Amino acid sequence: MAKIKVTKQKSAINRTQRQKRTLVALGLKKIGQTVEHDATPNILGMVNKVKHLVSVEEA
């Protein structure tokens, strides 16, 4: 399974509750924090919903 690195780039202030919960579900709390996930359809869908707040790299 391919791995991706997701880094939080922007704040969740003034974002919808759904987007805030998606960031928490991805394991992102602080700006600049990076987490590594398997590139499953579920994770890719979550990343797509908050793509304006995060950056993604292949690991």
C-alpha distance matrix in Angstrom:
0.0 3.8 6.5 9.9 13.3 15.8 19.5 22.5 25.1 27.8 29.7 29.3 33.1 34.6 31.3 31.1 30.3 27.3 25.8 26.8 25.1 21.9 21.9 22.7 20.0 17.5 19.3 21.4 25.1 26.7 26.8 24.9 22.5 18.9 16.0 12.3 9.8 6.3 6.8 7.9 11.3 13.2 12.4 12.8 16.0 17.3 16.8 18.6 21.5 22.1 21.3 24.9 24.5 21.3 19.8 16.1 14.7 11.5 11.0
3.8 0.0 3.8 6.8 10.4 13.1 16.7 19.8 22.2 25.1 27.2 27.2 31.1 32.6 29.4 29.6 29.2 26.3 24.3 25.4 24.2 20.8 20.5 21.7 19.4 16.4 18.3 19.7 23.4 24.6 24.3 22.2 20.2 16.5 14.0 10.4 8.6 5.8 5.4 8.2 11.3 13.3 11.6 11.4 15.0 16.1 14.8 16.7 19.8 20.0 18.7 22.2 21.9 18.5 16.6 12.8 11.0 7.8 7.6
6.5 3.8 0.0 3.8 6.9 9.9 13.3 16.6 19.1 22.1 24.2 24.4 28.2 30.0 27.0 27.4 27.0 24.4 22.2 22.8 21.9 18.6 17.7 18.8 16.9 13.6 15.1 16.3 20.0 21.0 20.7 18.6 16.5 12.7 10.3 6.7 5.7 4.5 5.4 8.8 12.0 13.1 10.5 10.8 14.5 14.7 13.1 15.6 18.4 18.0 16.9 20.1 19.3 15.8 14.0 10.4 8.8 6.2 5.3
9.9 6.8 3.8 0.0 3.8 6.4 9.9 13.1 15.4 18.4 20.7 21.1 24.9 26.7 23.8 24.6 24.4 22.0 19.4 20.1 19.7 16.3 15.1 16.7 15.3 11.7 13.3 13.8 17.5 18.2 17.5 15.5 13.7 10.1 8.4 5.7 5.5 6.2 6.0 9.6 12.0 12.7 9.5 9.2 12.8 12.6 10.3 12.9 15.7 14.9 13.4 16.5 15.7 12.1 10.2 6.7 5.6 4.5 5.1
13.3 10.4 6.9 3.8 0.0 3.8 6.6 10.1 12.5 15.7 18.0 18.8 22.5 24.7 22.2 23.4 23.3 21.3 18.4 18.6 18.6 15.6 13.5 15.2 14.6 10.8 11.5 11.3 14.7 14.9 14.1 11.8 10.1 6.5 5.7 4.5 6.5 8.9 9.4 12.7 14.8 14.8 11.1 11.2 14.4 13.2 10.6 13.5 15.8 14.1 12.8 15.3 13.8 10.0 8.2 5.7 5.1 6.1 6.0
15.8 13.1 9.9 6.4 3.8 0.0 3.8 6.7 9.4 12.3 14.4 15.1 18.8 20.9 18.4 19.7 19.7 17.9 14.9 15.0 15.4 12.5 10.2 12.3 12.2 8.5 9.5 8.5 11.8 12.2 11.3 9.7 8.3 5.5 5.4 6.3 7.7 10.6 10.6 13.2 14.6 14.0 10.2 10.3 12.7 10.9 8.0 11.2 12.9 10.7 9.8 12.0 10.1 6.6 5.8 4.7 6.6 8.9 9.7
19.5 16.7 13.3 9.9 6.6 3.8 0.0 3.8 6.2 9.4 11.7 13.2 16.6 19.1 17.2 19.1 19.4 18.3 14.9 14.5 15.7 13.4 10.3 12.4 13.4 10.0 10.0 7.7 10.1 9.4 7.8 6.0 5.6 4.3 6.6 8.9 11.1 14.3 14.4 17.0 18.2 17.2 13.5 13.5 15.5 13.2 10.3 13.1 14.1 11.1 10.3 11.3 8.7 5.4 5.3 6.5 8.5 11.5 12.1
22.5 19.8 16.6 13.1 10.1 6.7 3.8 0.0 3.8 6.0 7.9 9.5 12.8 15.4 13.8 16.0 16.4 15.9 12.3 11.6 13.4 11.7 8.3 10.7 12.6 10.0 9.8 6.5 7.9 7.0 5.1 5.3 5.7 6.7 8.9 11.8 13.6 16.9 16.8 18.9 19.5 18.1 14.6 14.8 15.9 13.0 10.5 13.0 13.1 9.5 9.5 9.6 6.2 4.5 6.6 9.1 11.8 15.0 15.9
25.1 22.2 19.1 15.4 12.5 9.4 6.2 3.8 0.0 3.8 7.1 9.7 12.4 14.8 13.8 16.6 17.8 17.6 13.8 13.4 16.0 14.4 11.2 13.9 16.0 13.6 13.6 10.1 10.8 8.9 5.6 5.9 8.3 9.5 12.3 15.0 16.9 19.9 19.4 21.6 22.0 20.8 17.5 17.0 17.9 15.4 12.6 14.2 14.3 10.6 9.8 8.5 5.6 5.0 6.6 10.1 12.8 16.4 17.7
27.8 25.1 22.1 18.4 15.7 12.3 9.4 6.0 3.8 0.0 3.8 6.7 8.9 11.1 10.6 13.8 15.3 15.7 12.0 11.5 14.7 13.8 10.9 13.6 16.2 14.5 14.6 10.9 10.8 9.1 6.3 8.4 10.6 12.5 15.0 17.8 19.3 22.3 21.7 23.5 23.3 21.8 18.8 18.4 18.6 15.9 13.5 14.8 13.9 10.1 10.2 8.0 4.9 6.8 9.5 13.1 16.2 19.7 21.1
29.7 27.2 24.2 20.7 18.0 14.4 11.7 7.9 7.1 3.8 0.0 3.8 5.5 8.5 8.5 11.8 12.9 14.1 10.9 9.5 12.9 13.0 10.2 12.3 15.4 14.5 14.2 10.6 9.4 8.2 6.6 10.0 11.5 14.1 16.2 19.3 20.7 23.8 23.5 24.8 24.6 22.6 19.9 20.0 19.7 16.5 15.0 16.3 14.7 11.1 12.4 10.3 7.1 9.5 12.7 16.0 19.2 22.5 23.7
29.3 27.2 24.4 21.1 18.8 15.1 13.2 9.5 9.7 6.7 3.8 0.0 3.8 6.3 5.4 8.2 9.1 10.5 7.6 6.0 9.7 10.3 8.3 10.3 13.3 13.2 13.4 10.4 9.3 9.6 9.3 12.7 13.3 15.4 16.7 19.7 20.4 23.4 23.0 23.7 23.2 20.8 18.5 18.9 18.0 14.7 13.9 15.2 12.7 9.7 12.0 10.4 7.6 10.4 14.1 16.9 20.4 23.5 24.8
33.1 31.1 28.2 24.9 22.5 18.8 16.6 12.8 12.4 8.9 5.5 3.8 0.0 3.8 5.5 8.6 9.8 12.2 10.1 8.5 12.2 13.5 11.9 13.3 16.5 16.8 16.7 13.8 12.0 11.9 11.6 15.2 16.2 18.7 20.3 23.4 24.2 27.2 26.8 27.4 26.7 24.2 22.2 22.5 21.3 18.1 17.6 18.4 15.7 12.9 15.2 13.0 10.7 13.8 17.4 20.5 23.9 27.1 28.4
34.6 32.6 30.0 26.7 24.7 20.9 19.1 15.4 14.8 11.1 8.5 6.3 3.8 0.0 3.8 6.8 9.1 11.6 10.0 9.5 13.1 14.4 13.6 15.4 18.1 18.7 19.3 16.6 15.2 15.5 15.0 18.4 19.4 21.6 22.9 25.8 26.1 28.8 28.0 28.4 27.1 24.7 23.1 23.1 21.4 18.6 18.3 18.4 15.4 13.2 15.5 13.1 11.9 15.4 19.0 22.0 25.7 28.8 30.5
31.3 29.4 27.0 23.8 22.2 18.4 17.2 13.8 13.8 10.6 8.5 5.4 5.5 3.8 0.0 3.8 6.6 8.2 6.4 6.7 10.2 11.0 10.8 13.0 15.2 15.8 16.9 14.6 14.0 14.9 14.5 17.7 18.2 19.9 20.7 23.2 23.2 25.6 24.7 24.8 23.4 21.1 19.6 19.6 17.7 14.9 14.9 15.0 11.7 9.9 12.7 10.9 9.8 13.3 16.9 19.5 23.3 26.2 28.0
31.1 29.6 27.4 24.6 23.4 19.7 19.1 16.0 16.6 13.8 11.8 8.2 8.6 6.8 3.8 0.0 3.8 5.3 5.3 6.4 8.8 10.0 11.1 12.8 14.4 15.7 17.2 15.6 15.4 17.1 17.2 20.3 20.3 21.6 21.8 24.0 23.3 25.5 24.5 24.1 22.4 19.7 18.9 19.2 16.7 14.1 15.0 14.9 11.2 10.5 13.8 12.9 12.2 15.2 18.9 21.0 24.7 27.2 29.1
30.3 29.2 27.0 24.4 23.3 19.7 19.4 16.4 17.8 15.3 12.9 9.1 9.8 9.1 6.6 3.8 0.0 3.8 5.5 5.0 6.1 8.6 10.0 10.7 12.2 14.3 15.5 14.5 14.1 16.4 17.4 20.5 19.8 21.1 20.9 23.1 22.4 24.6 24.1 23.4 21.9 18.8 18.2 19.2 16.8 13.8 15.4 15.9 12.3 11.8 15.5 15.2 13.8 16.3 20.0 21.7 25.3 27.6 29.0
27.3 26.3 24.4 22.0 21.3 17.9 18.3 15.9 17.6 15.7 14.1 10.5 12.2 11.6 8.2 5.3 3.8 0.0 3.8 5.5 5.2 6.2 8.8 10.0 10.4 12.4 14.4 13.9 14.5 17.1 18.0 20.5 19.6 20.2 19.5 21.2 19.9 21.8 21.0 20.0 18.3 15.3 14.9 15.9 13.2 10.5 12.5 12.9 9.3 9.6 13.4 13.9 13.1 15.1 18.5 19.7 23.3 25.2 26.8
25.8 24.3 22.2 19.4 18.4 14.9 14.9 12.3 13.8 12.0 10.9 7.6 10.1 10.0 6.4 5.3 5.5 3.8 0.0 3.8 5.4 5.0 6.3 8.8 9.8 10.6 12.6 11.4 12.3 14.4 14.7 17.1 16.5 17.2 16.9 18.8 18.0 20.1 19.3 18.9 17.6 14.9 13.7 14.2 12.1 9.0 10.0 10.6 7.2 6.3 10.1 10.4 9.3 11.4 14.9 16.4 20.1 22.4 24.0
26.8 25.4 22.8 20.1 18.6 15.0 14.5 11.6 13.4 11.5 9.5 6.0 8.5 9.5 6.7 6.4 5.0 5.5 3.8 0.0 3.8 5.4 5.3 6.4 8.7 10.1 10.9 9.5 9.4 11.8 12.8 15.7 14.8 16.1 16.0 18.5 18.2 20.8 20.6 20.5 19.7 16.7 15.1 16.3 14.8 11.2 12.1 13.5 10.6 8.9 12.4 12.4 10.2 12.1 15.8 17.5 21.0 23.3 24.5
25.1 24.2 21.9 19.7 18.6 15.4 15.7 13.4 16.0 14.7 12.9 9.7 12.2 13.1 10.2 8.8 6.1 5.2 5.4 3.8 0.0 3.8 5.4 5.0 6.0 8.6 9.7 9.8 10.3 13.5 15.1 17.5 15.9 16.6 15.7 17.7 16.8 19.2 19.3 18.6 17.9 14.5 13.4 15.3 13.7 10.1 12.0 13.8 11.0 10.3 13.9 14.9 12.8 13.9 17.3 18.2 21.5 23.3 24.2
21.9 20.8 18.6 16.3 15.6 12.5 13.4 11.7 14.4 13.8 13.0 10.3 13.5 14.4 11.0 10.0 8.6 6.2 5.0 5.4 3.8 0.0 3.8 5.4 5.0 6.2 8.7 8.8 10.7 13.6 14.6 16.4 14.7 14.7 13.5 15.1 13.9 16.0 15.8 15.2 14.5 11.3 9.9 11.6 10.1 6.4 8.2 10.3 8.0 7.5 10.9 12.6 10.9 11.4 14.4 15.0 18.2 19.9 21.1
21.9 20.5 17.7 15.1 13.5 10.2 10.3 8.3 11.2 10.9 10.2 8.3 11.9 13.6 10.8 11.1 10.0 8.8 6.3 5.3 5.4 3.8 0.0 3.8 5.4 5.1 6.4 5.3 7.2 9.9 10.9 12.7 11.1 11.5 10.9 13.2 13.0 15.8 15.9 16.2 16.2 13.4 11.0 12.5 12.1 8.3 8.5 11.2 9.5 7.5 10.3 11.5 8.9 9.0 12.2 13.2 16.4 18.5 19.4
22.7 21.7 18.8 16.7 15.2 12.3 12.4 10.7 13.9 13.6 12.3 10.3 13.3 15.4 13.0 12.8 10.7 10.0 8.8 6.4 5.0 5.4 3.8 0.0 3.8 5.3 4.9 5.4 6.3 9.9 12.1 14.0 11.6 12.4 11.3 13.7 13.5 16.5 17.4 17.4 17.8 14.6 12.5 14.8 14.4 10.7 11.6 14.5 12.8 11.2 14.1 15.3 12.4 12.4 15.3 16.0 18.8 20.6 20.9
20.0 19.4 16.9 15.3 14.6 12.2 13.4 12.6 16.0 16.2 15.4 13.3 16.5 18.1 15.2 14.4 12.2 10.4 9.8 8.7 6.0 5.0 5.4 3.8 0.0 3.8 5.3 7.5 9.6 13.1 15.0 16.3 13.6 13.3 11.2 12.7 11.5 13.9 14.8 14.3 14.6 11.2 9.6 12.5 12.1 8.7 10.4 13.4 12.1 11.5 14.3 16.3 14.0 13.4 15.9 15.8 18.4 19.5 19.8
17.5 16.4 13.6 11.7 10.8 8.5 10.0 10.0 13.6 14.5 14.5 13.2 16.8 18.7 15.8 15.7 14.3 12.4 10.6 10.1 8.6 6.2 5.1 5.3 3.8 0.0 3.8 5.7 9.0 11.8 13.2 13.7 11.0 10.0 7.8 9.2 8.4 11.2 12.1 12.4 13.3 10.6 7.8 10.4 11.0 7.7 8.1 11.7 11.4 10.2 12.1 14.5 12.2 10.7 12.6 12.2 14.6 15.8 16.1
19.3 18.3 15.1 13.3 11.5 9.5 10.0 9.8 13.6 14.6 14.2 13.4 16.7 19.3 16.9 17.2 15.5 14.4 12.6 10.9 9.7 8.7 6.4 4.9 5.3 3.8 0.0 3.8 6.5 9.5 11.7 12.2 8.9 8.7 6.8 9.3 9.7 13.1 14.7 15.4 16.8 14.1 11.3 13.9 14.8 11.5 11.5 15.1 14.7 12.9 14.7 16.5 13.5 12.0 13.9 13.9 15.9 17.2 16.9
21.4 19.7 16.3 13.8 11.3 8.5 7.7 6.5 10.1 10.9 10.6 10.4 13.8 16.6 14.6 15.6 14.5 13.9 11.4 9.5 9.8 8.8 5.3 5.4 7.5 5.7 3.8 0.0 3.8 6.2 8.0 8.9 6.3 7.2 7.2 10.5 11.6 15.2 16.2 17.4 18.4 16.0 12.9 14.7 15.5 12.0 11.2 14.5 13.9 11.3 12.9 14.0 10.6 9.4 11.7 12.7 15.1 17.2 17.2
25.1 23.4 20.0 17.5 14.7 11.8 10.1 7.9 10.8 10.8 9.4 9.3 12.0 15.2 14.0 15.4 14.1 14.5 12.3 9.4 10.3 10.7 7.2 6.3 9.6 9.0 6.5 3.8 0.0 3.8 6.9 9.0 7.1 9.5 10.3 13.8 15.3 18.9 20.0 21.1 22.0 19.4 16.5 18.3 18.7 15.0 14.4 17.5 16.3 13.4 15.3 15.5 11.8 11.6 14.2 15.8 18.2 20.6 20.5
26.7 24.6 21.0 18.2 14.9 12.2 9.4 7.0 8.9 9.1 8.2 9.6 11.9 15.5 14.9 17.1 16.4 17.1 14.4 11.8 13.5 13.6 9.9 9.9 13.1 11.8 9.5 6.2 3.8 0.0 3.8 6.2 5.5 9.0 11.1 14.8 17.0 20.7 21.7 23.3 24.3 22.0 18.8 20.1 20.8 17.4 16.0 18.8 17.9 14.6 15.8 15.4 11.6 11.3 13.6 15.7 17.9 20.6 20.5
26.8 24.3 20.7 17.5 14.1 11.3 7.8 5.1 5.6 6.3 6.6 9.3 11.6 15.0 14.5 17.2 17.4 18.0 14.7 12.8 15.1 14.6 10.9 12.1 15.0 13.2 11.7 8.0 6.9 3.8 0.0 3.8 5.5 8.8 11.7 15.2 17.5 21.0 21.5 23.5 24.3 22.5 19.1 19.7 20.6 17.4 15.3 17.8 17.2 13.6 14.0 13.1 9.4 9.2 11.1 13.8 16.1 19.3 19.6
24.9 22.2 18.6 15.5 11.8 9.7 6.0 5.3 5.9 8.4 10.0 12.7 15.2 18.4 17.7 20.3 20.5 20.5 17.1 15.7 17.5 16.4 12.7 14.0 16.3 13.7 12.2 8.9 9.0 6.2 3.8 0.0 3.8 6.4 10.0 13.2 16.1 19.6 20.2 22.7 23.9 22.6 18.9 19.3 20.9 18.1 15.5 18.2 18.4 14.8 14.5 14.1 10.8 9.2 9.9 12.1 13.6 16.7 16.7
22.5 20.2 16.5 13.7 10.1 8.3 5.6 5.7 8.3 10.6 11.5 13.3 16.2 19.4 18.2 20.3 19.8 19.6 16.5 14.8 15.9 14.7 11.1 11.6 13.6 11.0 8.9 6.3 7.1 5.5 5.5 3.8 0.0 3.8 6.8 10.4 13.3 17.0 18.1 20.4 22.0 20.4 16.8 17.8 19.5 16.6 14.5 17.7 17.9 14.7 14.9 15.3 11.9 9.9 10.7 12.0 13.3 15.8 15.3
18.9 16.5 12.7 10.1 6.5 5.5 4.3 6.7 9.5 12.5 14.1 15.4 18.7 21.6 19.9 21.6 21.1 20.2 17.2 16.1 16.6 14.7 11.5 12.4 13.3 10.0 8.7 7.2 9.5 9.0 8.8 6.4 3.8 0.0 3.8 6.9 10.0 13.6 14.8 17.4 19.3 18.2 14.4 15.4 17.6 15.1 12.9 16.2 17.2 14.4 14.1 15.4 12.5 9.5 9.3 9.4 10.2 12.3 11.6
16.0 14.0 10.3 8.4 5.7 5.4 6.6 8.9 12.3 15.0 16.2 16.7 20.3 22.9 20.7 21.8 20.9 19.5 16.9 16.0 15.7 13.5 10.9 11.3 11.2 7.8 6.8 7.2 10.3 11.1 11.7 10.0 6.8 3.8 0.0 3.8 6.6 10.4 12.2 14.4 16.7 15.4 11.8 13.4 15.8 13.5 11.8 15.5 16.6 14.5 14.6 16.6 14.0 10.9 10.9 9.9 10.6 11.7 10.7
12.3 10.4 6.7 5.7 4.5 6.3 8.9 11.8 15.0 17.8 19.3 19.7 23.4 25.8 23.2 24.0 23.1 21.2 18.8 18.5 17.7 15.1 13.2 13.7 12.7 9.2 9.3 10.5 13.8 14.8 15.2 13.2 10.4 6.9 3.8 0.0 3.8 7.1 9.3 11.9 14.7 14.0 10.6 12.1 15.1 13.5 12.0 15.4 17.2 15.8 15.5 18.1 16.1 12.7 11.9 9.7 9.5 9.4 7.9
9.8 8.6 5.7 5.5 6.5 7.7 11.1 13.6 16.9 19.3 20.7 20.4 24.2 26.1 23.2 23.3 22.4 19.9 18.0 18.2 16.8 13.9 13.0 13.5 11.5 8.4 9.7 11.6 15.3 17.0 17.5 16.1 13.3 10.0 6.6 3.8 0.0 3.8 6.2 8.3 11.2 10.6 7.5 9.4 12.4 11.4 10.6 13.9 15.7 15.1 15.1 18.3 16.7 13.6 13.1 10.5 10.7 9.9 9.2
6.3 5.8 4.5 6.2 8.9 10.6 14.3 16.9 19.9 22.3 23.8 23.4 27.2 28.8 25.6 25.5 24.6 21.8 20.1 20.8 19.2 16.0 15.8 16.5 13.9 11.2 13.1 15.2 18.9 20.7 21.0 19.6 17.0 13.6 10.4 7.1 3.8 0.0 3.8 5.6 9.2 9.6 7.4 9.0 12.2 12.3 11.8 14.5 16.8 17.0 16.7 20.2 19.2 16.2 15.3 12.1 11.8 9.9 9.5
6.8 5.4 5.4 6.0 9.4 10.6 14.4 16.8 19.4 21.7 23.5 23.0 26.8 28.0 24.7 24.5 24.1 21.0 19.3 20.6 19.3 15.8 15.9 17.4 14.8 12.1 14.7 16.2 20.0 21.7 21.5 20.2 18.1 14.8 12.2 9.3 6.2 3.8 0.0 3.8 6.7 8.2 6.3 6.2 9.7 10.8 10.0 11.9 14.7 15.4 14.6 18.3 18.1 15.2 14.1 10.7 10.7 8.9 10.0
7.9 8.2 8.8 9.6 12.7 13.2 17.0 18.9 21.6 23.5 24.8 23.7 27.4 28.4 24.8 24.1 23.4 20.0 18.9 20.5 18.6 15.2 16.2 17.4 14.3 12.4 15.4 17.4 21.1 23.3 23.5 22.7 20.4 17.4 14.4 11.9 8.3 5.6 3.8 0.0 3.8 5.4 5.4 6.1 8.5 10.0 10.7 12.2 14.5 15.9 15.8 19.6 19.5 17.1 16.7 13.7 14.3 12.7 13.7
11.3 11.3 12.0 12.0 14.8 14.6 18.2 19.5 22.0 23.3 24.6 23.2 26.7 27.1 23.4 22.4 21.9 18.3 17.6 19.7 17.9 14.5 16.2 17.8 14.6 13.3 16.8 18.4 22.0 24.3 24.3 23.9 22.0 19.3 16.7 14.7 11.2 9.2 6.7 3.8 0.0 3.8 5.6 5.1 6.0 8.6 9.8 10.3 12.4 14.6 14.7 18.5 19.0 17.1 17.1 14.5 15.8 14.7 16.5
13.2 13.3 13.1 12.7 14.8 14.0 17.2 18.1 20.8 21.8 22.6 20.8 24.2 24.7 21.1 19.7 18.8 15.3 14.9 16.7 14.5 11.3 13.4 14.6 11.2 10.6 14.1 16.0 19.4 22.0 22.5 22.6 20.4 18.2 15.4 14.0 10.6 9.6 8.2 5.4 3.8 0.0 3.8 5.5 5.2 6.4 8.8 10.0 11.0 13.1 14.1 17.7 17.7 16.2 16.9 14.9 16.7 16.2 17.6
12.4 11.6 10.5 9.5 11.1 10.2 13.5 14.6 17.5 18.8 19.9 18.5 22.2 23.1 19.6 18.9 18.2 14.9 13.7 15.1 13.4 9.9 11.0 12.5 9.6 7.8 11.3 12.9 16.5 18.8 19.1 18.9 16.8 14.4 11.8 10.6 7.5 7.4 6.3 5.4 5.6 3.8 0.0 3.8 5.4 5.1 6.2 8.6 10.0 11.1 11.8 15.4 14.9 13.0 13.6 11.5 13.4 13.2 14.5
12.8 11.4 10.8 9.2 11.2 10.3 13.5 14.8 17.0 18.4 20.0 18.9 22.5 23.1 19.6 19.2 19.2 15.9 14.2 16.3 15.3 11.6 12.5 14.8 12.5 10.4 13.9 14.7 18.3 20.1 19.7 19.3 17.8 15.4 13.4 12.1 9.4 9.0 6.2 6.1 5.1 5.5 3.8 0.0 3.8 5.4 5.1 6.1 8.8 10.2 9.9 13.7 14.1 12.1 12.1 9.9 11.9 11.9 14.1
16.0 15.0 14.5 12.8 14.4 12.7 15.5 15.9 17.9 18.6 19.7 18.0 21.3 21.4 17.7 16.7 16.8 13.2 12.1 14.8 13.7 10.1 12.1 14.4 12.1 11.0 14.8 15.5 18.7 20.8 20.6 20.9 19.5 17.6 15.8 15.1 12.4 12.2 9.7 8.5 6.0 5.2 5.4 3.8 0.0 3.8 5.4 5.0 6.4 9.1 9.7 13.2 14.0 13.0 13.9 12.6 15.1 15.5 17.8
17.3 16.1 14.7 12.6 13.2 10.9 13.2 13.0 15.4 15.9 16.5 14.7 18.1 18.6 14.9 14.1 13.8 10.5 9.0 11.2 10.1 6.4 8.3 10.7 8.7 7.7 11.5 12.0 15.0 17.4 17.4 18.1 16.6 15.1 13.5 13.5 11.4 12.3 10.8 10.0 8.6 6.4 5.1 5.4 3.8 0.0 3.8 5.4 5.3 6.8 8.6 11.8 11.6 10.9 12.6 11.9 14.8 15.8 17.7
16.8 14.8 13.1 10.3 10.6 8.0 10.3 10.5 12.6 13.5 15.0 13.9 17.6 18.3 14.9 15.0 15.4 12.5 10.0 12.1 12.0 8.2 8.5 11.6 10.4 8.1 11.5 11.2 14.4 16.0 15.3 15.5 14.5 12.9 11.8 12.0 10.6 11.8 10.0 10.7 9.8 8.8 6.2 5.1 5.4 3.8 0.0 3.8 5.4 5.4 5.6 9.2 9.1 7.7 8.9 8.2 11.5 13.0 15.2
18.6 16.7 15.6 12.9 13.5 11.2 13.1 13.0 14.2 14.8 16.3 15.2 18.4 18.4 15.0 14.9 15.9 12.9 10.6 13.5 13.8 10.3 11.2 14.5 13.4 11.7 15.1 14.5 17.5 18.8 17.8 18.2 17.7 16.2 15.5 15.4 13.9 14.5 11.9 12.2 10.3 10.0 8.6 6.1 5.0 5.4 3.8 0.0 3.8 5.5 5.0 8.5 9.9 9.3 10.3 10.0 13.2 14.7 17.5
21.5 19.8 18.4 15.7 15.8 12.9 14.1 13.1 14.3 13.9 14.7 12.7 15.7 15.4 11.7 11.2 12.3 9.3 7.2 10.6 11.0 8.0 9.5 12.8 12.1 11.4 14.7 13.9 16.3 17.9 17.2 18.4 17.9 17.2 16.6 17.2 15.7 16.8 14.7 14.5 12.4 11.0 10.0 8.8 6.4 5.3 5.4 3.8 0.0 3.8 5.8 8.1 9.2 9.9 12.1 12.6 16.2 18.0 20.5
22.1 20.0 18.0 14.9 14.1 10.7 11.1 9.5 10.6 10.1 11.1 9.7 12.9 13.2 9.9 10.5 11.8 9.6 6.3 8.9 10.3 7.5 7.5 11.2 11.5 10.2 12.9 11.3 13.4 14.6 13.6 14.8 14.7 14.4 14.5 15.8 15.1 17.0 15.4 15.9 14.6 13.1 11.1 10.2 9.1 6.8 5.4 5.5 3.8 0.0 3.8 5.4 5.5 6.6 9.4 10.8 14.6 17.0 19.3
21.3 18.7 16.9 13.4 12.8 9.8 10.3 9.5 9.8 10.2 12.4 12.0 15.2 15.5 12.7 13.8 15.5 13.4 10.1 12.4 13.9 10.9 10.3 14.1 14.3 12.1 14.7 12.9 15.3 15.8 14.0 14.5 14.9 14.1 14.6 15.5 15.1 16.7 14.6 15.8 14.7 14.1 11.8 9.9 9.7 8.6 5.6 5.0 5.8 3.8 0.0 3.8 5.4 5.3 6.9 8.3 12.1 14.7 17.4
24.9 22.2 20.1 16.5 15.3 12.0 11.3 9.6 8.5 8.0 10.3 10.4 13.0 13.1 10.9 12.9 15.2 13.9 10.4 12.4 14.9 12.6 11.5 15.3 16.3 14.5 16.5 14.0 15.5 15.4 13.1 14.1 15.3 15.4 16.6 18.1 18.3 20.2 18.3 19.6 18.5 17.7 15.4 13.7 13.2 11.8 9.2 8.5 8.1 5.4 3.8 0.0 3.8 5.9 8.0 10.7 14.3 17.4 20.0
24.5 21.9 19.3 15.7 13.8 10.1 8.7 6.2 5.6 4.9 7.1 7.6 10.7 11.9 9.8 12.2 13.8 13.1 9.3 10.2 12.8 10.9 8.9 12.4 14.0 12.2 13.5 10.6 11.8 11.6 9.4 10.8 11.9 12.5 14.0 16.1 16.7 19.2 18.1 19.5 19.0 17.7 14.9 14.1 14.0 11.6 9.1 9.9 9.2 5.5 5.4 3.8 0.0 3.8 7.2 10.3 13.9 17.1 19.2
21.3 18.5 15.8 12.1 10.0 6.6 5.4 4.5 5.0 6.8 9.5 10.4 13.8 15.4 13.3 15.2 16.3 15.1 11.4 12.1 13.9 11.4 9.0 12.4 13.4 10.7 12.0 9.4 11.6 11.3 9.2 9.2 9.9 9.5 10.9 12.7 13.6 16.2 15.2 17.1 17.1 16.2 13.0 12.1 13.0 10.9 7.7 9.3 9.9 6.6 5.3 5.9 3.8 0.0 3.8 6.7 10.2 13.5 15.4
19.8 16.6 14.0 10.2 8.2 5.8 5.3 6.6 6.6 9.5 12.7 14.1 17.4 19.0 16.9 18.9 20.0 18.5 14.9 15.8 17.3 14.4 12.2 15.3 15.9 12.6 13.9 11.7 14.2 13.6 11.1 9.9 10.7 9.3 10.9 11.9 13.1 15.3 14.1 16.7 17.1 16.9 13.6 12.1 13.9 12.6 8.9 10.3 12.1 9.4 6.9 8.0 7.2 3.8 0.0 3.8 6.9 10.5 12.6
16.1 12.8 10.4 6.7 5.7 4.7 6.5 9.1 10.1 13.1 16.0 16.9 20.5 22.0 19.5 21.0 21.7 19.7 16.4 17.5 18.2 15.0 13.2 16.0 15.8 12.2 13.9 12.7 15.8 15.7 13.8 12.1 12.0 9.4 9.9 9.7 10.5 12.1 10.7 13.7 14.5 14.9 11.5 9.9 12.6 11.9 8.2 10.0 12.6 10.8 8.3 10.7 10.3 6.7 3.8 0.0 3.8 6.9 9.4
14.7 11.0 8.8 5.6 5.1 6.6 8.5 11.8 12.8 16.2 19.2 20.4 23.9 25.7 23.3 24.7 25.3 23.3 20.1 21.0 21.5 18.2 16.4 18.8 18.4 14.6 15.9 15.1 18.2 17.9 16.1 13.6 13.3 10.2 10.6 9.5 10.7 11.8 10.7 14.3 15.8 16.7 13.4 11.9 15.1 14.8 11.5 13.2 16.2 14.6 12.1 14.3 13.9 10.2 6.9 3.8 0.0 3.8 6.3
11.5 7.8 6.2 4.5 6.1 8.9 11.5 15.0 16.4 19.7 22.5 23.5 27.1 28.8 26.2 27.2 27.6 25.2 22.4 23.3 23.3 19.9 18.5 20.6 19.5 15.8 17.2 17.2 20.6 20.6 19.3 16.7 15.8 12.3 11.7 9.4 9.9 9.9 8.9 12.7 14.7 16.2 13.2 11.9 15.5 15.8 13.0 14.7 18.0 17.0 14.7 17.4 17.1 13.5 10.5 6.9 3.8 0.0 3.8
11.0 7.6 5.3 5.1 6.0 9.7 12.1 15.9 17.7 21.1 23.7 24.8 28.4 30.5 28.0 29.1 29.0 26.8 24.0 24.5 24.2 21.1 19.4 20.9 19.8 16.1 16.9 17.2 20.5 20.5 19.6 16.7 15.3 11.6 10.7 7.9 9.2 9.5 10.0 13.7 16.5 17.6 14.5 14.1 17.8 17.7 15.2 17.5 20.5 19.3 17.4 20.0 19.2 15.4 12.6 9.4 6.3 3.8 0.0
